[in-house]
Amino acid sequence: MNNNLKNIRQERALTQQQLADELSVSRQTIISIENGKYDPSLPLAFKLAIFLGVKIEDIFKPD
C-alpha cells in the first residue's frame, strides 16, 4: 500500500520519534510504514489519521 505519511508528518514538523511516542508504537514501526514495508492495522491507521487531522485515504492509497 502506498502512503503519504512521511509528507504529512513533515508538513506538521513532527519527527518519527514524536509521532511514534504519540501513537505508542516504536520509531521503527513509523519508519516501516513510511517505507511501505509494513501496512498498519486498521486501529493504528485510524489513530494516525485522527492525530494528524486527516482522512485515512489522505494517508494511504491502494497499490
GROMACS elastic network, one bead per residue, 0.5 to 0.9 nm:
[ bonds ]
;  ai    aj funct       b0    kb
    1    36     6  0.64797   500
    1    37     6  0.87945   500
    1    38     6  0.85708   500
    1    39     6  0.68000   500
    1    60     6  0.67518   500
    1    61     6  0.60321   500
    1    63     6  0.51067   500
    2    34     6  0.86836   500
    2    35     6  0.87591   500
    2    36     6  0.62983   500
    2    59     6  0.84413   500
    2    60     6  0.59108   500
    2    61     6  0.50982   500
    2    62     6  0.61239   500
    2    63     6  0.59913   500
    3     6     6  0.79696   500
    3     7     6  0.89952   500
    3    33     6  0.79684   500
    3    34     6  0.68661   500
    3    35     6  0.85265   500
    3    36     6  0.72002   500
    3    57     6  0.89146   500
    3    58     6  0.81900   500
    3    59     6  0.52864   500
    3    61     6  0.57169   500
    3    62     6  0.83887   500
    4     7     6  0.54679   500
    4     8     6  0.62112   500
    4     9     6  0.85427   500
    4    34     6  0.75356   500
    4    58     6  0.72581   500
    4    60     6  0.64870   500
    4    61     6  0.81776   500
    5     8     6  0.51968   500
    5     9     6  0.59046   500
    5    10     6  0.84574   500
    5    30     6  0.87362   500
    5    33     6  0.77604   500
    5    34     6  0.58124   500
    5    48     6  0.87409   500
    5    58     6  0.87938   500
    5    59     6  0.55506   500
    5    60     6  0.76997   500
    6     9     6  0.51075   500
    6    10     6  0.60553   500
    6    11     6  0.85436   500
    6    16     6  0.86120   500
    6    30     6  0.89370   500
    6    31     6  0.88014   500
    6    33     6  0.89384   500
    6    34     6  0.57067   500
    6    35     6  0.86796   500
    7    10     6  0.51721   500
    7    11     6  0.61076   500
    7    12     6  0.87444   500
    8    11     6  0.51007   500
    8    12     6  0.65131   500
    8    13     6  0.88552   500
    8    52     6  0.75994   500
    8    54     6  0.89369   500
    8    58     6  0.89977   500
    8    59     6  0.76525   500
    9    12     6  0.53011   500
    9    13     6  0.64566   500
    9    14     6  0.55092   500
    9    15     6  0.73211   500
    9    16     6  0.78553   500
    9    19     6  0.78240   500
    9    52     6  0.75418   500
   10    14     6  0.58030   500
   10    15     6  0.73660   500
   11    14     6  0.77600   500
   12    52     6  0.79906   500
   14    17     6  0.80587   500
   14    18     6  0.60457   500
   14    19     6  0.64659   500
   15    18     6  0.51363   500
   15    19     6  0.63478   500
   15    20     6  0.85323   500
   16    19     6  0.52567   500
   16    20     6  0.60662   500
   16    21     6  0.85871   500
   16    27     6  0.58960   500
   16    28     6  0.85936   500
   16    30     6  0.63048   500
   16    31     6  0.71980   500
   17    21     6  0.60193   500
   17    22     6  0.85783   500
   17    26     6  0.76740   500
   17    27     6  0.52377   500
   17    28     6  0.88818   500
   17    30     6  0.81814   500
   18    21     6  0.51449   500
   18    22     6  0.62501   500
   18    23     6  0.87326   500
   18    27     6  0.84387   500
   19    22     6  0.51738   500
   19    23     6  0.63097   500
   19    24     6  0.85168   500
   19    25     6  0.84792   500
   19    27     6  0.79264   500
   19    30     6  0.76736   500
   19    48     6  0.85414   500
   19    51     6  0.87907   500
   20    23     6  0.52145   500
   20    24     6  0.58459   500
   20    26     6  0.54994   500
   20    27     6  0.52560   500
   20    28     6  0.84688   500
   20    29     6  0.76498   500
   20    30     6  0.63667   500
   21    24     6  0.50230   500
   21    25     6  0.63790   500
   21    26     6  0.73423   500
   21    27     6  0.78992   500
   22    25     6  0.79581   500
   22    51     6  0.81347   500
   23    26     6  0.86522   500
   23    44     6  0.78297   500
   23    47     6  0.69161   500
   23    48     6  0.73621   500
   23    51     6  0.82516   500
   25    28     6  0.82544   500
   25    29     6  0.64680   500
   25    30     6  0.77055   500
   26    29     6  0.52113   500
   26    30     6  0.68756   500
   26    31     6  0.88859   500
   27    30     6  0.51987   500
   27    31     6  0.62881   500
   27    32     6  0.86626   500
   28    32     6  0.60396   500
   28    33     6  0.85569   500
   29    32     6  0.50995   500
   29    33     6  0.61938   500
   29    34     6  0.86063   500
   29    38     6  0.76303   500
   29    40     6  0.85916   500
   30    33     6  0.51454   500
   30    34     6  0.61049   500
   30    35     6  0.85565   500
   30    38     6  0.88710   500
   31    34     6  0.51525   500
   31    35     6  0.61236   500
   31    36     6  0.86183   500
   31    37     6  0.85513   500
   31    38     6  0.88668   500
   32    35     6  0.51403   500
   32    36     6  0.61617   500
   32    37     6  0.50326   500
   32    38     6  0.52904   500
   32    39     6  0.83135   500
   33    36     6  0.51265   500
   33    37     6  0.59721   500
   33    39     6  0.61315   500
   33    40     6  0.69072   500
   34    37     6  0.77144   500
   34    38     6  0.82055   500
   35    38     6  0.77392   500
   36    39     6  0.70001   500
   39    45     6  0.87580   500
   40    43     6  0.80352   500
   40    44     6  0.58922   500
   40    45     6  0.59247   500
   41    44     6  0.52510   500
   41    45     6  0.61604   500
   41    46     6  0.86819   500
   42    46     6  0.61865   500
   42    47     6  0.86244   500
   43    46     6  0.51379   500
   43    47     6  0.62458   500
   43    48     6  0.87093   500
   44    48     6  0.61523   500
   44    49     6  0.86164   500
   45    48     6  0.51095   500
   45    49     6  0.62584   500
   45    50     6  0.86624   500
   45    56     6  0.66441   500
   45    59     6  0.86145   500
   45    60     6  0.85447   500
   46    49     6  0.51032   500
   46    50     6  0.60690   500
   46    51     6  0.84553   500
   46    55     6  0.83968   500
   46    56     6  0.65695   500
   47    50     6  0.52023   500
   47    51     6  0.59638   500
   47    52     6  0.83954   500
   48    51     6  0.52855   500
   48    52     6  0.59945   500
   48    53     6  0.83132   500
   48    54     6  0.84403   500
   48    56     6  0.78676   500
   48    59     6  0.85427   500
   49    52     6  0.52199   500
   49    53     6  0.57866   500
   49    54     6  0.50674   500
   49    55     6  0.55479   500
   49    56     6  0.53066   500
   49    57     6  0.87485   500
   49    58     6  0.82744   500
   49    59     6  0.72955   500
   50    53     6  0.50338   500
   50    54     6  0.64612   500
   50    55     6  0.75891   500
   50    56     6  0.84344   500
   51    54     6  0.80049   500
   52    55     6  0.87290   500
   54    57     6  0.82485   500
   54    58     6  0.63080   500
   54    59     6  0.75353   500
   55    58     6  0.51938   500
   55    59     6  0.69883   500
   56    59     6  0.53159   500
   56    60     6  0.61077   500
   56    61     6  0.88251   500
   57    60     6  0.51038   500
   57    61     6  0.62401   500
   58    61     6  0.75413   500
